[in-house]
Amino acid sequence: MELVPNNSLKTATPQEGRELALKMARLVIKATQPDAEVRTRLRPVYAENPDSLIVIAQVVATEFATIAAANDYWR
């Protein structure tokens, strides 16, 4: 499983960086729970839980911070 798409954190814009962060967060979930049936069964549980949604947002934010740093904050 390729956890860093195209083996690069470089993106042309912050928007592309944010999209990459979302994709990487999804890949982490898939790597952590490789069984698609289990992920599907669990999705309604965390989709209705505010604490779970906040944690997911934190994962994306951490991924985005890493990508932003790798892109010298798009300077």
N, C-alpha and C positions, 0 to 999 in steps of 0.2 A: 504494500500500500504506500503510495506516494503522499507523505504528510506535508511536504512543501511543494505545491504545484509548480511545475517547470523548474524545480530546484533553485528557486530564486524568490527573494522577498522584494525585489525591485518592481516598482509600479510607476507609471507616468504621472499619476495624479493621486491626491488624497482619496478621491472617490474610489478609484481602482484599489487603493490600499485598504479601504473599508470593506469592499467586496471580497478581497483576498482574506481579510481577517474573519469574515463570516464563513467563508469556505473552509478555512483552516479549523475554525471552531467545530464545524460540522464533521470534519475529518477526525478530530480528536474524539468526538462522541462515537463515531463509527469504529475507530480503532479500539476504544475502551469497551464497547459492546458490539462485537462483530455480528451478532445474530440479528438480522433485520426483523424477524418476527418479534423478538423481545423488544427492540426499539419501538416498533409500531404499537405494541401492547402498552409500553410505558409512556408513550407520548401524551395521551390524554391526562395522565396523572400529573406530569410536570407542567403541562399547558394550562392547567387550572390552579397552579400553586405559585403565588407571587414570589415567595422566597426562591423557588427554583428558577423562575424567570430572571430574577435579579442576579443570581449566580451565573446564569448563561450570559447575561449582558456583561458581567465582569470578565468572563473568559474572552469574549469578543474584544473588550476594551484592552485586555492584556495583549492579545494577538496584535491589535491595531497599534499599540504603543511600540511593540517590537518592530513592526513593519515600518512605522514612521521613522524610528531611529535608523533603520537600515537604509532608508531613503533620504537621510540627512534632513528630515522634516520637509522635504520637497523644496529646498532652497535653490 
